[in-house]
Every structure is written in structure tokens, then in C-alpha cells.
Amino acid sequence: MRRSYVAGNWKMNLDRQGARSLAAAVREHVTARTRADVALFPPFVYLADVVQVIAGASIRVGGQNLCDQGVGAFTGEISAAMLSDVGARVALIGHSERRHVYAEGDAAVQRKVARALAGALEVMLCVGETLGERESGRTEEIVRTQLSAALQGVAARDLARIALAYEPVWAIGTGRNATPDQAQAVHAYLRGLIGGLYDDGQAERLRILYGGSVKPDNAKQLMGMADIDGVLVGGASLQPEAFCAILDSGK
């Protein structure tokens, strides 16, 4: 059975003290009781603080993005080596806000996945369709294109360092969310794609999270579906009580 994986994406929120306080609350809860693997994605400037606060706890800390280059004259960018240097273990890549607000295409996502893996980081890879794409019946086409492009050149041995997150763009920050059945259908499709790209064993081991207006009142039902192995939480991850309740919803 795949162990549940719950991740909190703090986006561009909080100040330094708020980040430390939130990390401390999650650390206390995880230390006391949790059945899930946990990851926190604070803003870059608070990464070192959060790493310090959660030291000794079984919590991953990650960057919300990373540069597709290793080093050099790339103003404003953060490299895989820099993330590792401050204690980050994972990179969030292909989030819908990066794709749709900052126009990061499939080629850029693929380069970032390769760069993260080469830098000994784990990857949380996001895929998902817009409302228009869903309504036109293109959900499978979109996620297939995004997934196939992102994993181009990724060896089977490296797949163990990747988790997927299906996040329908129309459900992020909107208060809407895919029904458990809708999410399950896409998760099962993604698992089948992994089986075709690699093999059935790799597909069964891969964890696939759902992201999109996840809250305590829907997390348990979502994670109760056969192919939904966790959740990528946005706004609710900024509220200690809500996020900890979601942590307790894991399998």
C-alpha cells in the first residue's frame, strides 16, 4: 500500500515569524501523530528558517520552483544546488500558476525536472487542465502531453524520486474542486500512462496527489479513492488546525 503524502504549498504568503510558527505547529503535530509523509513548500526566503524549525522531524521541505540552469547569470533564479544547500529536499515543478501565470511551457518543465534530479532533489510534478480544456473533453490529452513531456529522459531508477500532483486549474483557489470520482478517474489514467511509459510495477509504486481547493471536509474522501495517494494543499495549509486535520485524513 502506498503511504499517504500530504504537501502544503504556502505560495507567496506569511512573514518570517508566521512561517516559523506554522512550521512549528506542523512539526508538533507530525511528531505526536501522523500516518502521512509530509512536505512543506515555503517561500524561498524562509526555507532556511523552516528547515531549522522542523529539524529532527520526518518532514520534507521544498522549493516552490527552481531554475532550469545550474549556475550563472540568471538574475532572480534559484538553483537546485542552492535549494539543497539550505536543506531543501524536494522541488515543486510545473505548478499551474507557473504554467499559466508565468507561461512556463512543457519544455521548461522538462528541463527543471532533469535539473532537480541531477541535483539530488526529489520532484513533485504538477499536471492539470483548465476549465475550457475539461469542458471540451481534452483532460486526458492535456495531462498526457504534460506528463510525457516532463518525464522525457527520466530513467526508471529515478522515478522513485518523483511524485505527481494532479491539480485541475479550474479548482485552484476557486472554492471548486473535482469530485472524488472525477479526480480518481484522472489519477487512474495517469497511473496507466506511467505503466505505459515505464512498467506496471513503477506505476503501482508512484504516488499521485490531488490538488485543488483541498480542505479538511473533503480530504478524507479524496484520499479514500484507490489511486489518490495524498493531497497538495494551498490555502488550507496556511491554517495549522486545517492542515493538521488534513494530515490526519491519510490512509
C-alpha positions, 0 to 999 in steps of 0.5 A: 500500500502506498503511504499517504503524502500530504504537501502544503504549498504556502505560495507567496504568503506569511512573514518570517515569524508566521512561517516559523510558527506554522512550521512549528505547529506542523512539526508538533503535530507530525511528531505526536501523530501522523500516518502521512509523509509530509512536505512543506513548500515555503517561500524561498526566503524562509526555507532556511528558517523552516528547515531549522524549525522542523529539524529532527522531524520526518518532514520534507521541505521544498522549493516552490520552483527552481531554475532550469540552469545550474549556475550563472547569470540568471538574475532572480533564479534559484538553483537546485544546488542552492535549494539543497544547500539550505536543506531543501529536499524536494522541488515543486515543478510545473505548478499551474500558476507557473504554467499559466501565470508565468507561461512556463511551457512543457519544455521548461518543465522538462528541463527543471525536472532533469535539473532537480534530479541531477541535483539530488532533489526529489520532484513533485510534478504538477499536471492539470487542465483548465476549465475550457480544456475539461469542458471540451473533453481534452483532460486526458490529452492535456495531462498526457502531453504534460506528463510525457513531456516532463518525464522525457529522459527520466530513467526508471531508477529515478522515478522513485524520486518523483511524485505527481500532483494532479491539480485541475486549474479550474479548482485552484483557489476557486472554492471548486474542486473535482469530485472524488470520482472525477479526480480518481478517474484522472489519477487512474489514467495517469497511473496507466500512462506511467505503466505505459511509459515505464512498467506496471510495477513503477506505476503501482509504486508512484504516488499521485496527489490531488490538488485543488481547493483541498480542505479538511471536509473533503480530504478524507474522501479524496484520499479514500479513492484507490489511486489518490495517494495524498493531497497538495494543499494551498490555502488550507495549509496556511491554517495549522488546525486545517492542515493538521486535520488534513494530515490526519485524513491519510490512509 
